């Protein structure tokens, strides 16, 4: 099985071919369905990697259990978001916020974004990963500003400035890693390949490696929405199309975390370097506490859930910073649960803002009365993201807290305080949106609820029971992370 039938090649080739087709596709309806079909085929290719991992991918690509986790999650959310996007973008066309020319651009860029993220996950070369993440960043910047309003262009410009700072820091860190690897393993690709670097990391200069990781953590931490370089994220969520908010929170932030983990594995292979864990713990705790406090001041519902994403990226960074089999397992599980839950929430918000014609929390009250199905789905989704049982986010947060308590009890207290603060903010806003006297517009909702129900069902099922094969798979990946 070679070429296009190779599943590893499929997750790269299918988005590229679909993007080219969509770039010249004149009709909106056909383009929307082609986008969905392309995303589904990419998801099918990612799933195929579970049963067949190609032995020979060349020098630029690699498949292992770590990136398969990210690839499948990426492709799954990419597919469900494309389904949601079909109805959402059709509505934006109806009300005149987008034109047909914008839609051709939107669907083509969506596939470019998915392909770039998949390339970042699949490549075995540090420099190529940087290029892929930069392509994904530039693509989302263009999509955030697609409405061409003053606010959307300002958000896109802010994203561009801070994203450029982050990617420059990450590039400098990557160059430093190459400079310390090159004298040991030679010029060219060997000094930029994950496997070669990890095998020889014990011979690298630890001082330069320490400096490099600081730049990498800050650079890719910017892409992950970690404090202090996080301020692009709320604006991008608030002003961009809601499907892009789902992709940003559910996927692109994970890709940045993946890049940090790859470099962390190189650091862990050199016993003379500083431990990368405390740096990740510090950024993680700062993100959790800061985001929890900022949740109380948000009056725009998309901006509100953007700060919730910053909080959960902090939890993930904290878990991977603690390290060890259980904490790494908890970080992987929380990453998956957050991606599914938060993207589902943005699907729900897309339905709500379509009906009400506004993103202001004050104008969204009484949903359980005016639109009972949508209102109660929102209630269940907020309960899930708040980390309450019986949903999977509760399981992952419980594992994060319990895995860290034995080694860092004081830090766990800070983490729990942040979680409780965010819990209060979530239910404060939920009470005003879901209950009370209905206000604002009462338009019908014609978009499909299947994507958000599917995500919510997955998160609920994981909270009730995690299948044995999934547990074994995540345990193995957690062990790889050290």
N, C-alpha and C positions, 0 to 999 in steps of 0.2 A: 504494500500500500504506500504509494509515493505521491508527490505533487499535491494537487488539490485534495486528494483523498486522505492526506496526512492530517490528523486532527489538529496537531500543533500548527501546521501551515494554515489550516482552515480558519483559526481564530484571528489570523492576520490577513489572509487573502480575501476572505468573504467580506469583511468591512471595507477593504480597499476597492474591490470590484463594485460593491453596492454603492459606495460613495460616487464612483465614476458614473454609474448608471443614473443615480439621482441627480447628479449635476446637470444632466442634459434632459431629464424627464420633464415634459411640459405640463402634464396634468397633475393636479393636487391629489385626487383620490388614489390614483395608481401609485404615486410616489409614496403616500402614507403607507399603503399596503406593502410596497417593496421594502420600505424601511423596517416594517414589522417582520417580514419574511427573512430579510438579511440578519436581523438581530436574533431570530429564532435559530437559523442555521449556525450562527456563531455559538449560541448556547449549546446546541447539539454537538458541535465540535469540541467544546470545552468539556462536556460530559463524557465524550468518548475517551478523553485522556485518563479517565478513571480506570478504564479496562485495557487501554493500549497506549503505552508511552513510547514514542519513537526512540530507537537507540542512536540514530545518527541524524543530527539536526544541523551539522556544520559547526563552525566555531563561534557563530554569533548568537545562537539560541541554545537554551537548555530547558528541560522539563524535569521538575522534581515535585515532591509532595507539597512543599511550601507554596510554590507559585500556582499549583493546581487549585489549592483552596481559594486563592485570590481570583484566579481566572474564572472558576465556576461561579463564584459570587458575583463577579463583574458581569459575566455574560447573562446570568439570571436576571439581575436587576436591570441590565440594559434591555433585555427582551420585554419585561413587564412594563418598563418605562416607555418603550416604543409603542406598546399597545395603548397605554394611557395617553401618550402624546398624540396619537391619531385623532381622538375626539377633542382633546384640548386645543390643538392647533387649528382644527376645523372651526371651533368656536371663535378663536382669535381672528380668523379670516372673516367670519360672519359679521362680527361687530366692528371690523375695520381697523383693528390694532396692527394687523399684519396684511401684507399684500402678497399676491401670487409669486412675485419675484423673491420675496423674503422666504417663502415656504420652500422653494427649491434649494436655496442656500441653507436653510435650517436642517432639512433632512440629510443633505450631503454632509454638512458639518457634524451632524450627530454620528454618522458612521465613521468619519475621520476621528472623532473623539474616542469612540469605542476601540477602533483599531490602534490608536496611539497608546491608550492605556494597556491594551493587551500586549503591545510590543514592549512597553516598559516592564511588564511582569515576566515576559518570556525571554528577554535578552539575557545573555550571560556576560555582557560587556558593560562596564560602568558608564562609559561615555555614551553609548547608544541608549542606555536607560535615561540618562540626563536629556538627551535629544528628544526621546519619546515623551517624557513628562513635560518638556517645554512645548512640544506640539500640542499636547492635550491642554495645557494652560492657555496658549494663544487661541485655540479653538473655542474654549469656554468663554474667554474674554469677548470674542466676536459674538457669541450667542447671547451673552448677558446684555450686550448693547443692541440687540436686534430690534427693539421697539423704537429706537432712535429718539426717545424723549430725552429731555435734559437730565433727568434723574438716572435713566438707564446709561446714558453716555458717561455721566460722572462716575457711576458705579463701575463701569467697564474700565475707565481710565484709572481709577483707584486700584482696581484689581491688577491692571497692567503694571502700575508703579511698584506696588508691594510684591507682586509676583516676580517682577524683574529683580528686585532686591533679593528675594528668596532664592531664585534660580542662580543668581550670580554667586551667592554664598555657597550654594551646593556645588556649583562648578569649581570654585576655588578649592573646596574640600576634596572634590574628586581628583583635581590636578595634584594636590598634595599626596593623596593616596598613591597615585601613579608614580610620583617622584620617589616615594619611599619603597615602592615595589620594584621599580625598574632596575636598580642596582642588584637586586637579589634574583629576579626571575628573567631579566632581559627586556629588550625593547618591544614595543608593539602590543599586540593583543594579550600575551601572557600576563603583562602587568596590569591589565584591565579586566581580567576574567575572574569571576567569583571563585570558581573551584581552585584555580592556581593560587590566587591570593590567600584563600583560607588555608590551603595546605602549607603555604610558606610564611604565613603571617608572623610566626614566632621569631623569624629572622629579620623582621622589619624594624626600623628605628622607632621605638615606642614614643619618643617625644613628638616627632612629626605626626605620628599616627594619632596621638591625643589631640593635637591642634586640628588635624583634619576632621576628626569626628565632631568637634565643637561646631565647625563651619557647616558640616553636613546636617547635624541635628537642627541648627538654626535655619538652614536653607530649606530643607525638606519639611521641617516643622512649620515653616510659613505656609507651604502647600497643604499641610495637614490641619491648618487652622489653630495651631497651638499658640497660646499667649507667649510673648507679647506681639508677634507679627500676625495678628488674626483679623484686623479690622476690615480687610477686604471682604471677608466671608458674609457678614450680615448684609452689606450693601448689595453684593452679588445675588444673594437669595431674594432680597426684597424687590429688586428691579428687573431681574431676568425672568424668562418663562419658567413656570412652575416645574415642567419636566427637567429643566436644567438644574433647578434646585435639588430635585430628587437624585440626579446623577452626581452632583457635587457632593452632597452629604453622604450618599450611599456608596460612591465608587471612588471619585478622584482623591478624596481624603485618605482612603485606604491605600491607594497606590503610593502616596507619599510615605505612609507608615511602613509599607513594604520596603521602600528604598532605605529607610533608616534601619530596619531590621537586617537587611543584607550587610550593611556596613557594620552593624553591631556584631554580627557573627564573625567578621574579620577581626574586630577588636578583641572579641572573646578568645580568639585563637592565639593571642599574644599575651602571656601572663605578666609582662612588664608594663603594660599600658594601665592607665586609670580605668576603673570600672565604669562602663557607660551607663549602668543602671541608675546611679544617683542623679545624673543630669536629666535623664528621662523622667524620673520620679518628680524632680523639682518642676519641670515644665508641665507635667501632667497635673500635679496638685494645683499649681498656679492657674491652669486652664479651668479646672473643675470649680474652684472657689470663685474666681473672677466671673465666669459665665453664670454661675448660680446667682450671684448678686445682681448681675446685669439683667437677668430674666425679669426682675421686678419692675424694670423701667421701660420695657418694650410695649409699644402700643400698636405695632404692625405685626400681624400674626406670622408672616413669613420670616421677618426679622427675629421674632421671638424664638421660632424653632431653629433658626440659624445659630443662635447662642446655645441652644440645647445641643446642637452638633458639636460645638466647641467643647462643651462639658464632656460629652461622651468620647471625643478624641483624647481628652485629658485622662479619662479613665483607662482607655486602651494604652496610652503611653505609660501610665503609672503601672499597669499590670506587666507590660513587657520590661519596664525598668526594674521591677522587683525580681523578675526572672525565675528560673526553676521550672520544673515540669508542670506544677499545678497553676502557677501564675501565668505561664505562657499559654497553657490550655485555656485559662479564663480569658486572657486577652484575645485569643483567636475566636472564642465563642462570642465574646462581647462585640467584637468587630462584625461578625456575621449577623448577630441579632440587631445591632444598631442599624446596619445597612438595610435590612429588611423592614424594620419598624419605621425608621425615619423616612425612607423613600415612600412607604405606605402612607405615612402622615402627610407628606407633601402631595400625594395623589388626592387624599381627602381634602386638603386645603385648596387644591386646584378646583375640585367640585364646588367647594364653599364659595370661593371668590368668584366663580362663574355665576353662581346663583345670585349672590349679593352685590356683585359689581364693585367690591371694595375689599381692601386688606386690613382695614382698621378694626381692631378688636371691639371697639365700642359699638360698631354697626353690625356685629355678627351674632347678637344674642338670640336665644330661644330656638336653637337649631333642633333640639329634640322635639319641640312642638311643631315647628313649621315643616321640617324635613326629618321625620323620626329615624328613618334608616341611616341617613348620612350623619345625623347627630349622635346616634348611639355608636356608630362605627368610630366617630371621633373620640367619644368617651373611652371606648375600649383601647384605641390606639394610644391615647395619653396615659391611661393606666399602664399599658405595656411599656412605653418609653420612660415612665417614672420609676420603673424597676419594681413593680408590685406583682405578686403571684396572681394567676398561675402562668404568666408569660415568661418567655425565654430570657428576657433582659434581667428578670429577677434572679434566675439561675446564674447567669454570667456575673452579675454584680456581687452576688453572694460568694461566688468562688474567688473573685478578685479580693474581696475583704478578708475572707478566711485564709487565703493563701499568704497574704501579707501580714496578718495580725501577729503571727509568731515571731517574725523578724523585725517588724517596724510598727509596734503598737501605737506610738504617738502619731506617726504619719497616717495610720488608718483612721485615727480619731478625726484628723483634719479632713480626710476623704469623706468620711461618713457625715460630717457636718455639712460639707459641700453638697452631698447627695440629698440631705434633708432639706437644705435651703432650696434646692432646685425642685424638690417634691412639692414644697409649699407654693412656689411660683407657678408650677404647672397646674395645680388644682385651683389656684386663684384665677388663672386665665380660663381654665376649662369651665369653671362655674359661670363666668360671665358670657362665654360663647355658647355653651350647650344648653344652659337653663335660663330661666327668666322669661320675660315678655318678648316675643319676637319683634325685631326692629329691622328696618331697611327693606330692600327688595325681596320679593318672594317668587322669583322666576323658577321655572322647571329645570330639572337636571337631566340632560339626555346622555351624558357620558357614561361609559360602562364602569360599574363598580367592581368588576371581576379582579383587576390587578390589586386593588387595595384589600379586598377580601382574601385573596390568595396570600398576600404577604402577612396579613394578620393571622391567618390560619396556620402558616408555617411557624410563626413566632409562638403561637399558642401551643402547637404540637411539640415543639422543642421544650417548652416549659413543663409540659406534662410528662414527656418521655423522650430521651435522646437515644436513638438506635445504637446498638453495640458497634456496628461497623464505623459509624461516625465518631464515636468515642475513641476507638482504636486509631482511626486516621488522625484525629486531632492530637492524640497523645504522641503519636510518632512525630508529627510536625513540631509539637512543643519540645520534644527531645532534641530535634535538629537545631532549634533556636538556642539551646544551651541553658 
